[in-house]
Amino acid sequence: MPQKVRGVVAHKKGEPVSVETIIVPDPGPGEAVVEVQACGVCHTDLHYREGGINDEFPFLLGHEAAGIVEAVGEGVTDVGPGDYVILNWRAVCGQCRACKKGKPWYCFNTHNAAQKMTLEDGTELTPALGIGAFAEKTLVHSGQCTKVNPAARPQAAGLLGCGVMAGLGAAVNTGQVGRGDSIAVIGCGGVGDAAIAGATLAGATTIIAVDMDPKKLEWAKEFGATHTINAREADVVEGIRELTGGHGADVVVDAVGRPETFRQAFDARDLAGTAVLVGVPTPDMTFEVPLIEIFGHGGATKSSWYGDCLPSRDFPALINLYLQGRLPLDKFVSEEIALDAVEEAFHRMERGEVLRSVVVL
């Protein structure tokens, strides 16, 4: 029987969200219903509310979540009722050209649930990133459920579903920072601090945090930053070079996603170094650089999609590191809130007051 649950809906561009009654259908073939335990408030949800992703309103927001599988549909064998899972928005297909090349983290045909959740009047909802987890229960494709050790707190585990994985993966998977390397991270919110935490895990010895907010620079130190640069007070490129023997960093991660910050990342890397863009730019932004500088500098400029992660590989491993005390996921949780507090959480996020607000159900 379809179920009635509460969920956070964005009805119109720029308008405050509201808690509504949501109809969740029984899972069909390849689908799963998940009882959501916790879901982080990610900036991507605000992008949805502001119409920055698409205009397919109304949206059921939330995507950075952990919970318990309640029911599965026909043909589902990878998860079952009672499994503790992190939801992901890259349910790899196994058949596209990327998957067949052995690079499923680039899957070009990821799966979502075929059925739609609706409002009580039958209005179909668009779930954020195919998940819609600001709700007591949600319907997803079974491939969006990644089983992990149930000993992990859902408030922390769910953050791997988006922001933490995006930042950590940008450093480790995309940038391939390793032992003895230097890395600079521009923008020290949740994604940037996750890149710093990833670089710490990977054994980087010089980890430079760059931000305009002194509070965020202090947060960055808690995740392993060895040096900080206040971008309001110092030239970022010169500062990174000074801290890396005059050469520049092996890897520079732009967790902001603006032309000026990516230019800093491009210029602040060592010869043959790597600049990684993980902050999401808006469609109108452009980046121009003389071609000779690309040729002469060498190395690579890369974008990082979801930290180039493979959830089935990365989530369980990172949860194990968390349970061993080596990945401080709990430090990302600034506050725990109820469903009806999401709108105010957006405002606190915009003001830079939190790393992550987490909805607990």
C-alpha positions as CSV (number, residue, x, y, z in Angstrom):
1,M,0.0,0.0,0.0
2,P,1.3,3.5,-0.8
3,Q,2.3,5.4,2.4
4,K,1.7,8.9,3.5
5,V,4.8,10.6,5.0
6,R,6.1,14.1,5.7
7,G,8.6,15.7,3.4
8,V,10.2,19.1,2.6
9,V,8.9,20.5,-0.7
10,A,10.1,23.5,-2.8
11,H,7.0,24.6,-4.8
12,K,8.3,27.7,-6.6
13,K,11.6,29.3,-7.4
14,G,13.1,31.3,-4.5
15,E,10.1,30.7,-2.2
16,P,10.5,29.2,1.3
17,V,10.2,25.4,1.5
18,S,7.3,23.8,3.4
19,V,6.7,20.4,5.0
20,E,4.0,18.5,3.1
21,T,2.3,15.1,3.1
22,I,4.0,12.9,0.5
23,I,2.7,9.8,-1.1
24,V,5.4,7.1,-1.4
25,P,4.4,4.2,-3.7
26,D,5.3,0.6,-3.1
27,P,8.6,-0.3,-4.7
28,G,8.4,-1.5,-8.3
29,P,11.0,-3.6,-10.1
30,G,14.5,-2.5,-9.2
31,E,13.3,0.0,-6.6
32,A,13.5,0.3,-2.8
33,V,11.7,2.2,-0.1
34,V,14.1,3.6,2.5
35,E,13.2,4.8,6.0
36,V,15.4,7.9,6.3
37,Q,17.2,8.4,9.6
38,A,19.3,11.5,8.8
39,C,19.9,13.8,5.9
40,G,22.4,16.6,5.6
41,V,21.4,20.1,4.3
42,C,23.6,20.5,1.2
43,H,24.1,23.6,-0.9
44,T,22.7,21.6,-3.9
45,D,19.3,21.5,-2.2
46,L,19.4,25.3,-2.1
47,H,20.3,25.4,-5.8
48,Y,17.2,23.3,-6.4
49,R,15.0,25.7,-4.4
50,E,16.5,28.7,-6.3
51,G,15.9,27.1,-9.7
52,G,19.6,26.7,-10.3
53,I,19.4,23.0,-11.4
54,N,16.2,23.0,-13.5
55,D,12.6,24.2,-13.3
56,E,10.9,20.9,-12.7
57,F,9.0,22.1,-9.6
58,P,7.8,21.0,-7.2
59,F,11.0,19.4,-5.8
60,L,11.2,17.0,-2.9
61,L,14.5,18.1,-1.5
62,G,17.3,16.2,0.4
63,H,19.8,13.8,-0.9
64,E,22.7,13.4,1.6
65,A,21.2,10.6,3.7
66,A,21.4,7.3,5.5
67,G,18.6,5.0,6.6
68,I,17.1,1.5,6.7
69,V,15.7,-0.3,3.7
70,E,12.0,-1.0,4.4
71,A,11.0,-2.9,1.3
72,V,12.3,-3.8,-2.2
73,G,10.7,-4.5,-5.5
74,E,10.9,-7.3,-7.9
75,G,14.4,-8.4,-9.0
76,V,16.3,-6.6,-6.3
77,T,19.0,-8.8,-4.8
78,D,21.8,-6.4,-3.8
79,V,19.9,-5.0,-0.8
80,G,17.0,-6.1,1.3
81,P,14.7,-5.1,4.2
82,G,16.6,-4.2,7.3
83,D,19.9,-3.2,5.5
84,Y,21.5,0.0,6.7
85,V,22.4,2.1,3.7
86,I,23.8,5.4,2.6
87,L,21.9,6.8,-0.4
88,N,23.9,7.8,-3.5
89,W,23.1,9.6,-6.7
90,R,25.4,7.5,-8.8
91,A,23.7,4.1,-9.3
92,V,26.0,2.8,-12.0
93,C,24.4,1.0,-14.9
94,G,27.2,-1.4,-15.8
95,Q,26.4,-1.1,-19.5
96,C,27.3,2.3,-20.7
97,R,30.7,3.1,-22.4
98,A,32.3,4.3,-19.2
99,C,31.2,1.2,-17.3
100,K,32.4,-1.1,-20.1
101,K,35.8,0.7,-20.0
102,G,36.2,-0.2,-16.3
103,K,35.5,3.4,-15.2
104,P,32.1,3.1,-13.6
105,W,32.7,6.3,-11.5
106,Y,32.0,8.1,-14.8
107,C,28.8,6.2,-15.5
108,F,26.8,8.1,-18.1
109,N,23.5,6.3,-17.5
110,T,22.9,6.2,-13.7
111,H,19.6,4.8,-12.4
112,N,16.7,6.5,-10.6
113,A,13.4,5.1,-9.5
114,A,10.9,4.8,-12.3
115,Q,7.9,5.7,-10.2
116,K,7.2,9.1,-8.9
117,M,6.4,10.2,-5.4
118,T,3.5,12.7,-5.3
119,L,1.7,15.2,-3.2
120,E,-1.8,14.2,-1.9
121,D,-3.5,15.8,-4.9
122,G,-1.4,13.6,-7.3
123,T,1.1,16.3,-8.3
124,E,4.3,14.5,-9.2
125,L,7.4,15.5,-7.3
126,T,11.0,15.8,-8.7
127,P,13.3,14.3,-6.1
128,A,16.6,16.2,-5.6
129,L,19.3,14.2,-7.4
130,G,16.9,11.4,-7.8
131,I,16.7,10.8,-4.0
132,G,14.4,13.2,-2.1
133,A,15.5,12.4,1.4
134,F,14.1,15.3,3.4
135,A,11.3,12.9,4.1
136,E,10.4,10.2,6.6
137,K,10.6,7.7,3.8
138,T,11.7,7.9,0.2
139,L,11.6,5.8,-3.0
140,V,14.9,5.2,-4.9
141,H,16.4,2.8,-7.3
142,S,18.0,-0.1,-5.4
143,G,21.4,0.8,-6.9
144,Q,21.2,4.1,-5.0
145,C,21.4,2.1,-1.7
146,T,24.9,1.3,-0.6
147,K,25.2,-1.1,2.4
148,V,27.6,0.0,5.2
149,N,28.5,-1.0,8.7
150,P,25.4,-0.2,10.9
151,A,27.6,0.9,13.8
152,A,28.1,4.2,12.0
153,R,25.9,7.1,13.2
154,P,23.4,8.0,10.4
155,Q,24.0,11.7,11.1
156,A,27.6,11.2,10.1
157,A,27.3,8.4,7.6
158,G,24.8,10.2,5.4
159,L,27.3,13.0,4.7
160,L,29.2,10.6,2.5
161,G,26.2,10.6,0.2
162,C,27.3,14.0,-1.2
163,G,29.4,16.8,0.3
164,V,32.1,14.8,2.1
165,M,32.5,12.3,-0.7
166,A,32.7,15.1,-3.2
167,G,35.5,16.9,-1.4
168,L,37.4,13.9,-0.2
169,G,37.2,12.3,-3.6
170,A,38.3,15.5,-5.3
171,A,41.6,15.3,-3.4
172,V,42.1,11.5,-3.4
173,N,40.4,10.1,-6.5
174,T,40.6,13.1,-8.9
175,G,43.7,14.9,-7.7
176,Q,45.4,11.6,-6.6
177,V,47.2,13.4,-3.8
178,G,49.6,11.0,-2.1
179,R,52.2,10.5,0.5
180,G,54.5,13.5,0.9
181,D,52.5,15.7,-1.5
182,S,51.5,19.3,-1.1
183,I,47.9,20.4,-1.6
184,A,46.0,23.6,-1.3
185,V,42.2,23.8,-0.9
186,I,40.4,27.0,-1.9
187,G,37.2,27.3,0.0
188,C,36.9,25.7,3.4
189,G,33.2,24.8,3.8
190,G,32.1,21.2,4.1
191,V,33.4,20.2,0.7
192,G,36.8,21.9,1.1
193,D,37.3,20.5,4.6
194,A,36.5,17.1,3.3
195,A,39.2,17.5,0.7
196,I,41.6,18.5,3.6
197,A,40.5,15.4,5.5
198,G,41.1,13.2,2.5
199,A,44.6,14.7,1.9
200,T,45.4,14.0,5.6
201,L,44.3,10.4,5.1
202,A,46.4,10.1,2.0
203,G,49.6,11.3,3.7
204,A,50.0,14.8,2.3
205,T,52.6,16.7,4.3
206,T,51.7,20.3,3.4
207,I,48.0,21.0,3.4
208,I,47.1,24.6,2.8
209,A,43.6,26.0,3.6
210,V,42.5,29.1,1.8
211,D,39.4,31.1,2.7
212,M,38.2,34.6,3.4
213,D,36.5,33.7,6.7
214,P,38.9,33.3,9.8
215,K,36.3,31.0,11.4
216,K,36.4,28.6,8.4
217,L,40.2,28.6,8.5
218,E,40.1,27.5,12.1
219,W,37.7,24.7,11.2
220,A,40.1,23.6,8.4
221,K,42.8,23.1,11.0
222,E,40.6,20.6,12.8
223,F,40.6,18.5,9.6
224,G,44.3,18.5,9.1
225,A,45.3,21.8,7.5
226,T,49.0,22.5,8.3
227,H,48.9,26.1,7.0
228,T,46.1,28.7,6.3
229,I,45.9,31.7,4.0
230,N,43.3,34.4,4.5
231,A,42.3,35.5,1.0
232,R,41.2,38.9,2.2
233,E,44.6,39.7,3.5
234,A,47.2,37.9,1.2
235,D,47.7,37.1,-2.4
236,V,46.6,33.5,-2.6
237,V,48.9,32.3,-5.4
238,E,52.0,33.9,-3.9
239,G,51.1,32.6,-0.4
240,I,50.8,29.0,-1.7
241,R,54.1,29.3,-3.5
242,E,55.8,30.6,-0.4
243,L,54.6,27.6,1.5
244,T,55.8,25.1,-1.1
245,G,59.4,26.2,-1.7
246,G,58.4,28.7,-4.3
247,H,57.1,26.0,-6.7
248,G,53.4,25.8,-6.1
249,A,51.3,22.8,-4.7
250,D,51.2,19.4,-6.3
251,V,47.4,19.6,-6.2
252,V,45.1,22.6,-5.8
253,V,41.4,22.0,-5.2
254,D,38.9,24.7,-6.0
255,A,35.9,24.1,-3.8
256,V,34.3,27.4,-4.6
257,G,33.7,27.2,-8.3
258,R,34.2,30.7,-9.6
259,P,36.5,31.9,-12.4
260,E,38.7,33.9,-10.1
261,T,39.2,31.0,-7.7
262,F,39.9,28.5,-10.5
263,R,42.4,30.9,-11.9
264,Q,44.1,30.9,-8.5
265,A,44.1,27.1,-8.5
266,F,45.5,27.0,-12.1
267,D,48.3,29.4,-11.2
268,A,49.1,28.1,-7.7
269,R,50.0,24.5,-8.8
270,D,53.5,23.3,-9.4
271,L,54.8,22.6,-12.9
272,A,53.0,19.4,-14.0
273,G,50.7,19.8,-11.0
274,T,47.0,19.3,-11.0
275,A,44.1,21.8,-10.6
276,V,40.8,20.2,-9.6
277,L,37.4,22.0,-9.9
278,V,34.8,20.5,-7.5
279,G,32.9,23.7,-6.6
280,V,29.9,24.0,-9.0
281,P,29.9,27.1,-11.2
282,T,26.8,28.7,-12.6
283,P,26.1,28.3,-16.4
284,D,27.0,31.9,-17.1
285,M,30.6,31.7,-15.7
286,T,33.5,31.6,-18.1
287,F,37.2,30.9,-17.7
288,E,39.8,32.2,-20.2
289,V,43.5,31.6,-20.2
290,P,46.2,32.0,-22.8
291,L,46.8,28.6,-24.5
292,I,50.6,29.0,-24.1
293,E,50.1,28.9,-20.3
294,I,48.3,25.6,-20.5
295,F,51.1,24.2,-22.7
296,G,53.9,25.8,-20.6
297,H,52.6,24.8,-17.2
298,G,51.9,21.2,-18.0
299,G,50.1,18.9,-15.6
300,A,46.3,18.7,-15.6
301,T,43.1,20.6,-15.0
302,K,40.3,18.4,-14.0
303,S,36.7,18.6,-12.9
304,S,35.6,16.2,-10.1
305,W,32.1,14.7,-10.4
306,Y,30.9,13.4,-7.0
307,G,34.5,13.0,-6.1
308,D,34.9,10.5,-8.9
309,C,33.6,8.0,-6.4
310,L,32.3,4.5,-6.8
311,P,29.8,4.2,-3.9
312,S,30.1,0.4,-3.6
313,R,33.8,0.7,-3.2
314,D,34.3,4.0,-1.4
315,F,31.4,4.2,1.1
316,P,32.1,1.0,3.1
317,A,35.8,1.8,3.2
318,L,35.3,5.3,4.4
319,I,32.8,4.2,7.0
320,N,35.4,1.7,8.3
321,L,37.9,4.5,8.6
322,Y,35.4,6.6,10.5
323,L,34.7,3.7,12.9
324,Q,38.5,3.4,13.4
325,G,38.7,7.1,14.4
326,R,40.7,8.0,11.3
327,L,38.0,10.0,9.4
328,P,36.3,12.7,11.6
329,L,32.8,12.7,10.0
330,D,31.2,13.8,13.3
331,K,33.1,17.1,13.1
332,F,31.1,18.0,10.0
333,V,27.9,17.9,11.9
334,S,27.3,21.5,13.2
335,E,23.7,20.9,14.4
336,E,20.9,18.4,14.3
337,I,17.5,19.8,13.3
338,A,13.9,18.7,12.5
339,L,12.2,18.6,9.1
340,D,10.5,21.9,9.7
341,A,13.8,23.7,10.3
342,V,15.3,23.2,6.8
343,E,14.5,26.7,5.6
344,E,16.3,28.4,8.5
345,A,19.2,25.9,8.0
346,F,19.5,27.2,4.4
347,H,20.0,30.7,5.8
348,R,22.6,29.6,8.3
349,M,24.4,27.9,5.5
350,E,24.4,31.0,3.4
351,R,25.7,33.0,6.3
352,G,28.6,30.6,6.7
353,E,27.6,29.7,10.3
354,V,27.6,25.9,9.8
355,L,29.5,23.1,8.1
356,R,26.4,20.9,8.0
357,S,23.0,21.0,9.5
358,V,21.6,17.5,9.6
359,V,17.9,16.7,9.6
360,V,17.3,13.8,12.1
361,L,14.1,11.8,11.7
